[in-house]
Amino acid sequence: MLIAYLDEFGHIGPYVSKDHPRHKTHPAFGYAGFVLPVDSVRSFGGFFEFTKEKLLGPEIERAKAHPRRWEKKGSALLTTRNHKNYGSEISPALRRLHARLRQDGGHPVYFGQVKPVGESDAIAETPADRSGHMLINAVRYLASYADKQDERIMIFMDAVDDSPRLEAVQRIGGFIYKASEPALKRVVEVPMQLESKHYGNVQFADWIAAIVTRASDYHLVPGSDFSWAPKIFRSTIGAARCGVGSFLNSSHLTADSRRLGNRDLCDDTAWISRPPVPPRSGKKGSARIPRSPKFTQSIGESVPGLEAFYDSLRAQS
């Protein structure tokens, strides 16, 4: 059996620009974490707790907390200030954790999309819709991976209590049990929610989500504060393609959407600053046939307003 731990990355709400007074948090949203064999769950969880205590011992002592009941959120750990002051300690600890994850047969994973630009009343996609279809996407890919491994899989998520996320969890139950795809029979149960402060493995999923959040911010937001993030991504998640199908769906001002994979997020050159890929040329006199919508279609295809999003981003650079 395989066990997957997921947490959200990016931000579920609307995004307009880095300088917008309200909607400026992050232009992408998705789920990130890791998957590993059930026999490695306890050993890896113990290694995470050991590494966390060594790395953050002074903070744990100041909090007068038991290490197993104390949590450091990835968003608080992976800040520009911490990278400048403590990067020489944080980066090696993250590398050790990812090396151990792979040694134990595990893989980091992430599944996300760039959001359409605009305030809530200007876009068709609600936070509940966004959370729901991205969670379905994540479960679908994890189920496919389990099917290839001829294993069953259980999925655990960091507990949430706001309505869009709870609605997404409720939707996923109906999807898992009603879908006709054979691979989904590998999913033992609807994703279960755990309080992260009690589970080291859920905390590590949050740290992975933070790495993806920072790297994607650098690649999608002109003038991002996280120019250091691709190096962290490269030394942990790495450039190699993950067998679980990790990607960020996006568009690049062309008729063809594309996926930002590991290599893109590892690159030190921000993706948003690269020249657009020229559209594919068809035979002379032949019209391009539009592709049929698919579950994994990029948001650039399903939300035409995303092109204006990239126009607005480049205008700010």
VENNOR-V895167 format. One record per backbone hydrogen bond with DSSP energy under -0.5 kcal/mol. CO is the residue of the C=O (numbers start at 1). NH is the residue of the N-H. E is the energy in kcal/mol with one decimal. If there is no record, write none. Layout:
# VENNOR-V895167
co=CO nh=NH e=E
co=CO nh=NH e=E
This chain:
# VENNOR-V895167
co=1 nh=38 e=-2.8
co=2 nh=154 e=-2.2
co=3 nh=36 e=-2.4
co=4 nh=156 e=-3.1
co=5 nh=34 e=-1.9
co=6 nh=158 e=-1.4
co=7 nh=32 e=-3.2
co=9 nh=30 e=-1.6
co=15 nh=118 e=-2.3
co=17 nh=20 e=-1.1
co=22 nh=24 e=-1.4
co=23 nh=16 e=-2.8
co=23 nh=17 e=-1.4
co=27 nh=115 e=-3.1
co=28 nh=11 e=-2.3
co=29 nh=113 e=-2.2
co=30 nh=9 e=-2.4
co=31 nh=111 e=-2.9
co=32 nh=7 e=-2.7
co=33 nh=109 e=-2.6
co=34 nh=5 e=-2.8
co=35 nh=107 e=-2.3
co=36 nh=3 e=-3.0
co=37 nh=40 e=-1.8
co=38 nh=41 e=-1.2
co=40 nh=44 e=-2.6
co=41 nh=45 e=-2.4
co=42 nh=46 e=-2.2
co=43 nh=47 e=-1.9
co=44 nh=48 e=-2.5
co=45 nh=49 e=-2.2
co=46 nh=50 e=-2.2
co=47 nh=51 e=-2.5
co=48 nh=52 e=-3.0
co=49 nh=53 e=-2.3
co=50 nh=54 e=-2.0
co=51 nh=55 e=-2.6
co=52 nh=56 e=-2.9
co=53 nh=57 e=-0.7
co=56 nh=60 e=-2.2
co=57 nh=61 e=-2.6
co=58 nh=62 e=-2.3
co=59 nh=63 e=-1.8
co=60 nh=64 e=-0.5
co=60 nh=65 e=-1.7
co=61 nh=64 e=-1.1
co=66 nh=69 e=-2.3
co=67 nh=70 e=-1.0
co=71 nh=73 e=-0.5
co=73 nh=76 e=-0.8
co=73 nh=77 e=-1.9
co=74 nh=78 e=-2.9
co=77 nh=79 e=-1.4
co=79 nh=83 e=-2.4
co=80 nh=84 e=-2.3
co=81 nh=85 e=-2.4
co=82 nh=86 e=-3.4
co=83 nh=87 e=-1.2
co=86 nh=89 e=-2.0
co=86 nh=90 e=-2.6
co=87 nh=91 e=-2.1
co=89 nh=93 e=-1.4
co=90 nh=94 e=-2.4
co=91 nh=95 e=-2.3
co=92 nh=96 e=-2.5
co=93 nh=97 e=-2.0
co=94 nh=98 e=-2.2
co=95 nh=99 e=-2.4
co=96 nh=100 e=-2.4
co=97 nh=101 e=-2.3
co=98 nh=102 e=-2.0
co=99 nh=103 e=-2.1
co=100 nh=104 e=-2.1
co=101 nh=106 e=-3.0
co=102 nh=105 e=-1.7
co=107 nh=35 e=-2.2
co=109 nh=33 e=-2.6
co=110 nh=247 e=-1.4
co=111 nh=31 e=-2.6
co=112 nh=249 e=-2.3
co=113 nh=29 e=-2.2
co=116 nh=15 e=-0.5
co=118 nh=15 e=-0.5
co=119 nh=122 e=-2.2
co=119 nh=123 e=-0.7
co=120 nh=123 e=-0.8
co=124 nh=126 e=-0.5
co=126 nh=130 e=-2.7
co=127 nh=131 e=-2.7
co=128 nh=132 e=-2.5
co=129 nh=133 e=-2.7
co=130 nh=134 e=-1.9
co=131 nh=135 e=-2.0
co=132 nh=136 e=-2.1
co=133 nh=137 e=-2.1
co=134 nh=138 e=-2.4
co=135 nh=139 e=-2.6
co=136 nh=140 e=-2.6
co=137 nh=141 e=-2.2
co=138 nh=142 e=-2.4
co=139 nh=143 e=-2.6
co=140 nh=144 e=-2.2
co=141 nh=145 e=-2.4
co=142 nh=146 e=-2.4
co=143 nh=147 e=-2.3
co=144 nh=148 e=-2.1
co=145 nh=149 e=-1.7
co=146 nh=151 e=-2.7
co=147 nh=150 e=-1.0
co=152 nh=2 e=-3.0
co=153 nh=188 e=-2.6
co=154 nh=4 e=-2.7
co=155 nh=192 e=-2.5
co=156 nh=6 e=-2.7
co=157 nh=194 e=-3.0
co=162 nh=166 e=-2.2
co=163 nh=167 e=-2.7
co=164 nh=168 e=-1.6
co=165 nh=169 e=-2.0
co=166 nh=170 e=-2.1
co=167 nh=171 e=-2.4
co=168 nh=172 e=-2.0
co=169 nh=173 e=-1.0
co=170 nh=174 e=-1.0
co=171 nh=175 e=-2.0
co=172 nh=176 e=-2.7
co=173 nh=177 e=-2.1
co=174 nh=178 e=-1.7
co=175 nh=179 e=-2.2
co=181 nh=184 e=-1.1
co=182 nh=185 e=-1.7
co=183 nh=186 e=-2.0
co=184 nh=187 e=-1.3
co=186 nh=153 e=-2.8
co=186 nh=188 e=-0.6
co=192 nh=157 e=-3.2
co=194 nh=159 e=-2.7
co=194 nh=196 e=-0.7
co=195 nh=198 e=-2.0
co=196 nh=199 e=-1.5
co=199 nh=203 e=-1.7
co=200 nh=204 e=-2.2
co=201 nh=205 e=-1.7
co=202 nh=206 e=-1.6
co=203 nh=207 e=-1.7
co=204 nh=208 e=-2.3
co=205 nh=209 e=-2.4
co=206 nh=210 e=-1.8
co=207 nh=211 e=-1.8
co=208 nh=212 e=-2.2
co=209 nh=213 e=-2.4
co=210 nh=214 e=-2.6
co=211 nh=215 e=-2.4
co=212 nh=216 e=-2.6
co=213 nh=217 e=-2.0
co=214 nh=218 e=-2.1
co=215 nh=219 e=-1.7
co=216 nh=220 e=-1.5
co=217 nh=221 e=-2.2
co=219 nh=272 e=-1.7
co=220 nh=222 e=-0.6
co=221 nh=224 e=-1.5
co=226 nh=229 e=-1.7
co=228 nh=231 e=-0.5
co=228 nh=232 e=-1.2
co=229 nh=233 e=-2.8
co=230 nh=234 e=-2.9
co=231 nh=235 e=-2.0
co=232 nh=236 e=-0.9
co=233 nh=236 e=-0.7
co=233 nh=237 e=-0.6
co=233 nh=238 e=-3.0
co=242 nh=245 e=-1.7
co=247 nh=112 e=-1.7
co=248 nh=260 e=-3.2
co=249 nh=114 e=-1.6
co=250 nh=258 e=-1.2
co=255 nh=257 e=-0.6
co=258 nh=250 e=-2.0
co=259 nh=261 e=-0.8
co=260 nh=248 e=-1.8
co=261 nh=265 e=-2.0
co=262 nh=266 e=-1.6
co=263 nh=267 e=-0.9
co=264 nh=267 e=-0.7
co=268 nh=270 e=-0.6
co=270 nh=273 e=-1.3
co=271 nh=274 e=-1.4
co=280 nh=282 e=-0.5
co=283 nh=286 e=-2.3
co=288 nh=290 e=-0.6
co=294 nh=297 e=-1.7
co=298 nh=301 e=-1.4
co=298 nh=302 e=-1.7
co=299 nh=303 e=-2.5
co=303 nh=306 e=-2.1
co=304 nh=307 e=-1.8
co=305 nh=309 e=-1.4
co=306 nh=310 e=-2.0
co=307 nh=311 e=-2.0
co=308 nh=312 e=-2.7
co=309 nh=313 e=-2.0
co=310 nh=314 e=-2.4
co=311 nh=315 e=-1.8
co=312 nh=316 e=-0.9
co=313 nh=316 e=-0.7
co=313 nh=317 e=-0.8
